[in-house]
Amino acid sequence: MGLTLGAIIVNVPDTTAASTFWSQVLDYTPQAGNHDFLLPPDSRPATRLHFDSNDRTHLDLWATPDTTVAAEVARLEALGARLVDDWTYPKDADFTVLESPDGILFCLIHP
């Protein structure tokens, strides 16, 4: 398989309060210089939690170096995902927005 769960983005009204709460609940450590990113202990898988007061809650799937974005998009579409055509991307976006068959948005992060 060419993907790994890279981050879970959670929409919250107050990122500082959320970061404080979840870092204590999960024993995660705020990333140096950015308390909005929580990192798991070394003994745990490397999935991060990212708190954002503007973005929707969604999953980020990180493509591994042994695959291409096009190959992963094709594989995901074959599984029933669809590209979200009406997404407004920032200049030089490093992600592609897709939707699962049941309507859950997620991002494929380009390596």
N, C-alpha and C positions, 0 to 999 in steps of 0.2 A: 504494500500500500504506500502511496506517495504523500500522505498528509499526516499531520499530527495536530492535535488541539493546541493552538498557540496562546490564546488568551480568551477570557470571557469578559466582555464589556458589559458593565451593569450601569444603567441610567439611574442616577440618584440626584436629589436636589442639593445635597451638601457632600462634596467629595471628601472633605476632611473628616467629617463625622463618620461617614461610611468606611473610610480607610482605617480609622481608629478602631471601630467596632469589629470589622472583619479581620484585621490583623491580629486582634486578640482572640477571636473565635477560632481562627484557623492556624494560629501560630506562624503567620506569614510576616515577612519583614518589609517595610516600605523601601522601595528602591531609593538609593542615594540620590538626593536632589529632586525627587519627584514622589511625594507621598501618595499620589493617585495610582501608582503601580505597586502591587504587592507581589513579593517573590516568596515561593515556598522554601522550606528548609532544604538543604542539600540532599537529604535522605528521601525526598518526595519527588514525584514527577514534576517537570518544569513548566506546568501550566500556570500562567499568571492571571490575576484579576486586575482589571483596569476599570476604574470608576470615572464616569464622564457625565457631566450635568447637561450636555447637549445632544449626545448620540442616543440612538435606540439600543435596547438590550439585544445583543446578538452574539453569535459565536464567531471567532476568528479561526480559520483553519490555515495553517502554515504549510505551504508546499515544501517538500523536502528537496534537497539539491539533486536527487537522482530522477527528477521528473520535470515536466514543463507545465506552465500554466495552461496552455492549450490542451494538453493531455488530461490534466485534472478536470478542467471544465467539461471536456467531452465525457469523461468517466462519470462525473457528477450528474450531467444531463442524462446519461444513460440510466442512471439510478432514479431519475424522476425530478431532479432539480431543474430550475430554469433561471436564465440570466434575468436580472431586473433591468429592463430597458430604460426606465425613466429615472434612473439614479443620476444625480449631479455629482460628478467626480471633480476633485481638486486637480489643478495642474500637476503633472508628474505623479499621479496616484499610483501607489504600489499595491493595489488591491482590486478585486473584481467582486461585485455584489451579486449574490445568487439568492434564490428562495427555495426552500424545501417543498416537497409536495403538499405539506400541510400549512404552508404560508410563513414559516419561520425564516427570517432573513439571516444570512451569514455571509462572511467575507472570506474570499480566498486570497491570502496574502502572498504576493509574488516573492520568490526567493531573490 
